[in-house]
Amino acid sequence: MYASCISSLAESASRFLDIAQALRASGSLSYADDETENSYGQGAYDALYDTGRRELLTAFQDHVVALLADQDSSVRRALLGSITSLCIFFGRQRSNDFLLSHLITYLNDRDWMLRAAFFESIVGIATFVGGKSLEEYILPLLTQAITGLSQSRLLTLRVLIVIDPEEFVIEKVLNALASLSELGLFQKSSIVDLAKIIVKLMVYPNVWVSNGAVGFLSAAAKALGPVDTQVMLYPILRPYLLCDVSAVTEQKILDYRQKPVPCHLTFKAIDR
């Protein structure tokens, strides 16, 4: 319960701090000691606010770090439900310094629901930290967390999609990547690299995974635009379609995609 509501507590505490500063500036907040009150100028009020803000951030950071490292995975899942609000509260620098480094470790957790919750929350986190941090910081850390080695960006994306043994988590990854593409947080070259990997999952026997792949490819077409879609995306997609299509849309792909491969051939098909 504490993990689920700590972001609301942080927002309320920050609001009280802002109200106190506004009341001081307007002269509505007075002190019992008139001599002390008169000794404070605007610069002193600003210093009080800055000090209070730092103390507030430090206090909440200690609590959030404890929750991030809690042994009970349900506590960590509850915290992920409001992780975007916490990123806004702590700011970009602190979010990169301690939030992301703790969250990345969730990818090694045995609880697949925690891994799924991480990918559900990654869209909000990436929206806050920006596309550059997403491609240069988050994705390489994901590779290191899973493989223990620093690999290329292409292998990073491959690990994200294929390695996880729980198909429901793979579906969450695909949905997250589709949302990130629609938000314009990936460069076009990254979208094409992703498409080369994800297109193979269109024939995956699990309907959640295959539909998630279709969802990403349709989002990629929207992000690339009609010209780049025909030039860069359609040649990747065409071998997995029964015939040519007039436009790369979700409905067209669903109608004309090839049939799923048998389960015992799944990993061989993906490797090809």
Order of alpha helices (4+ residues) and beta strands (2+ residues): alpha-alpha-alpha-alpha-alpha-alpha-alpha-alpha-alpha-alpha-alpha-alpha-alpha-alpha-alpha
